[in-house]
Amino acid sequence: MKIGKTAFALAAITVYIVCPAYRYYIIGSWIGYKIMNDKPRFRIVPKGSKAYVRLVKKSVV
């Protein structure tokens, strides 16, 4: 099993080095993943909601 995993890893590295199109595909996929899974840094809260009331009470105190 260990020999099979090593052979597969070696083949993947070889393809990554030899084939530039594959390299660009991997890098582009990683960048796309990062863009699509970007979490917002702030939350939009409707003005009349309970969450808004809680936020206003916290900021006043």
Z-matrix of the N, CA and C atoms (Angstrom, degrees):
N
C 1 1.449
C 2 1.530 1 110.33
N 3 1.324 2 117.09 1 -40.76
C 4 1.454 3 120.85 2 -178.86
C 5 1.534 4 110.89 3 -66.59
N 6 1.325 5 117.13 4 -36.45
C 7 1.471 6 121.22 5 179.07
C 8 1.532 7 109.81 6 -66.66
N 9 1.319 8 116.99 7 -39.00
C 10 1.460 9 121.37 8 178.89
C 11 1.525 10 111.95 9 -64.14
N 12 1.341 11 116.58 10 -42.96
C 13 1.466 12 120.90 11 178.97
C 14 1.534 13 110.44 12 -66.09
N 15 1.320 14 116.12 13 -39.38
C 16 1.463 15 120.25 14 179.09
C 17 1.519 16 110.51 15 -65.87
N 18 1.309 17 117.41 16 -42.02
C 19 1.461 18 121.43 17 179.20
C 20 1.526 19 110.71 18 -64.89
N 21 1.324 20 116.35 19 -41.10
C 22 1.466 21 120.23 20 178.91
C 23 1.530 22 111.00 21 -64.79
N 24 1.330 23 117.32 22 -42.63
C 25 1.466 24 121.40 23 178.59
C 26 1.522 25 110.75 24 -64.48
N 27 1.316 26 116.98 25 -41.23
C 28 1.462 27 121.06 26 178.41
C 29 1.524 28 111.26 27 -64.50
N 30 1.322 29 117.15 28 -40.25
C 31 1.460 30 120.97 29 177.70
C 32 1.528 31 110.90 30 -65.06
N 33 1.329 32 116.89 31 -41.79
C 34 1.460 33 120.44 32 179.63
C 35 1.527 34 111.05 33 -64.35
N 36 1.312 35 116.96 34 -41.73
C 37 1.472 36 120.61 35 178.53
C 38 1.520 37 110.53 36 -65.51
N 39 1.323 38 117.09 37 -40.77
C 40 1.469 39 121.01 38 179.03
C 41 1.527 40 111.00 39 -62.29
N 42 1.314 41 116.92 40 -44.94
C 43 1.473 42 120.25 41 178.92
C 44 1.517 43 109.74 42 -64.19
N 45 1.335 44 117.60 43 -39.30
C 46 1.464 45 121.63 44 179.76
C 47 1.522 46 111.10 45 -61.89
N 48 1.329 47 116.82 46 -40.10
C 49 1.466 48 120.72 47 -178.58
C 50 1.521 49 111.38 48 -76.82
N 51 1.327 50 117.95 49 -41.83
C 52 1.465 51 122.16 50 -172.75
C 53 1.532 52 112.41 51 -77.88
N 54 1.317 53 118.04 52 -36.87
C 55 1.465 54 121.48 53 -172.12
C 56 1.532 55 111.01 54 -107.45
N 57 1.342 56 117.95 55 104.56
C 58 1.457 57 120.11 56 -179.01
C 59 1.532 58 113.47 57 -64.06
N 60 1.333 59 117.72 58 -32.29
C 61 1.466 60 120.08 59 -179.64
C 62 1.530 61 110.19 60 -62.75
N 63 1.309 62 116.98 61 -40.16
C 64 1.463 63 120.88 62 178.28
C 65 1.526 64 110.02 63 -64.61
N 66 1.338 65 116.60 64 -40.53
C 67 1.457 66 121.38 65 179.01
C 68 1.527 67 110.33 66 -61.23
N 69 1.326 68 116.88 67 -45.94
C 70 1.464 69 120.47 68 179.59
C 71 1.523 70 110.78 69 -65.12
N 72 1.318 71 117.02 70 -35.65
C 73 1.462 72 121.24 71 177.90
C 74 1.534 73 110.49 72 -63.61
N 75 1.317 74 116.59 73 -44.49
C 76 1.468 75 121.10 74 -179.39
C 77 1.534 76 110.21 75 -65.14
N 78 1.325 77 116.91 76 -46.83
C 79 1.465 78 120.47 77 -179.36
C 80 1.534 79 110.31 78 -64.13
N 81 1.335 80 117.55 79 -43.50
C 82 1.463 81 121.26 80 178.46
C 83 1.510 82 112.37 81 -63.67
N 84 1.317 83 117.11 82 -38.60
C 85 1.466 84 120.62 83 177.87
C 86 1.524 85 110.74 84 -64.56
N 87 1.322 86 116.45 85 -40.59
C 88 1.461 87 120.78 86 179.72
C 89 1.528 88 110.59 87 -65.25
N 90 1.329 89 117.25 88 -43.18
C 91 1.463 90 120.82 89 179.10
C 92 1.527 91 110.10 90 -64.80
N 93 1.336 92 117.04 91 -43.00
C 94 1.457 93 120.56 92 177.44
C 95 1.514 94 112.20 93 -61.18
N 96 1.317 95 116.60 94 -40.18
C 97 1.462 96 121.20 95 177.83
C 98 1.524 97 110.43 96 -61.73
N 99 1.332 98 116.64 97 -43.96
C 100 1.462 99 120.93 98 179.82
C 101 1.524 100 111.04 99 -63.73
N 102 1.322 101 117.49 100 -40.68
C 103 1.465 102 121.13 101 -179.47
C 104 1.532 103 110.28 102 -67.76
N 105 1.320 104 117.06 103 -44.99
C 106 1.459 105 120.21 104 -175.98
C 107 1.533 106 112.49 105 -70.63
N 108 1.323 107 118.34 106 -27.10
C 109 1.461 108 121.40 107 -177.92
C 110 1.520 109 112.88 108 -102.52
N 111 1.321 110 117.07 109 20.18
C 112 1.456 111 121.06 110 178.68
C 113 1.522 112 109.16 111 -72.99
N 114 1.303 113 116.93 112 124.59
C 115 1.461 114 121.76 113 -179.35
C 116 1.532 115 109.34 114 -88.29
N 117 1.343 116 117.37 115 138.92
C 118 1.460 117 118.97 116 177.43
C 119 1.528 118 111.08 117 -66.75
N 120 1.310 119 117.38 118 147.13
C 121 1.468 120 120.96 119 -178.15
C 122 1.520 121 112.31 120 -89.77
N 123 1.302 122 117.43 121 -9.78
C 124 1.448 123 120.49 122 177.41
C 125 1.517 124 109.28 123 -138.40
N 126 1.311 125 115.46 124 160.93
C 127 1.452 126 121.20 125 -176.78
C 128 1.523 127 109.73 126 -115.71
N 129 1.306 128 117.10 127 135.02
C 130 1.454 129 121.53 128 177.29
C 131 1.526 130 107.91 129 -89.16
N 132 1.336 131 115.53 130 123.83
C 133 1.454 132 120.99 131 -177.27
C 134 1.531 133 107.89 132 -118.74
N 135 1.342 134 117.71 133 125.65
C 136 1.466 135 119.64 134 177.14
C 137 1.530 136 111.28 135 -62.48
N 138 1.335 137 116.59 136 144.90
C 139 1.461 138 121.33 137 -171.01
C 140 1.531 139 113.58 138 -64.40
N 141 1.305 140 120.10 139 -35.12
C 142 1.456 141 120.89 140 -176.76
C 143 1.517 142 114.82 141 -91.02
N 144 1.307 143 118.84 142 6.02
C 145 1.468 144 121.21 143 -173.08
C 146 1.529 145 112.30 144 -84.15
N 147 1.336 146 114.98 145 165.95
C 148 1.469 147 120.54 146 177.93
C 149 1.530 148 110.91 147 -65.19
N 150 1.334 149 116.04 148 -36.12
C 151 1.468 150 119.67 149 179.41
C 152 1.526 151 110.47 150 -62.85
N 153 1.328 152 117.35 151 -37.31
C 154 1.463 153 121.27 152 179.07
C 155 1.529 154 110.18 153 -65.26
N 156 1.323 155 115.69 154 -43.00
C 157 1.478 156 119.76 155 179.30
C 158 1.521 157 109.94 156 -61.50
N 159 1.327 158 116.66 157 -43.11
C 160 1.477 159 120.16 158 178.62
C 161 1.527 160 111.31 159 -62.55
N 162 1.324 161 117.44 160 -41.23
C 163 1.460 162 120.62 161 179.56
C 164 1.527 163 111.41 162 -65.70
N 165 1.327 164 117.32 163 -40.78
C 166 1.453 165 121.52 164 -179.02
C 167 1.529 166 109.57 165 -66.52
N 168 1.335 167 116.41 166 -42.28
C 169 1.471 168 119.46 167 179.38
C 170 1.525 169 110.79 168 -63.64
N 171 1.334 170 117.85 169 -38.15
C 172 1.475 171 120.83 170 179.46
C 173 1.511 172 111.05 171 -66.48
N 174 1.338 173 117.30 172 -39.79
C 175 1.459 174 119.74 173 -176.21
C 176 1.530 175 112.33 174 -74.40
N 177 1.332 176 117.98 175 -25.56
C 178 1.459 177 121.48 176 179.86
C 179 1.516 178 110.38 177 -76.51
N 180 1.317 179 116.98 178 -38.03
C 181 1.474 180 121.64 179 -176.32
C 182 1.464 181 112.13 180 -73.72
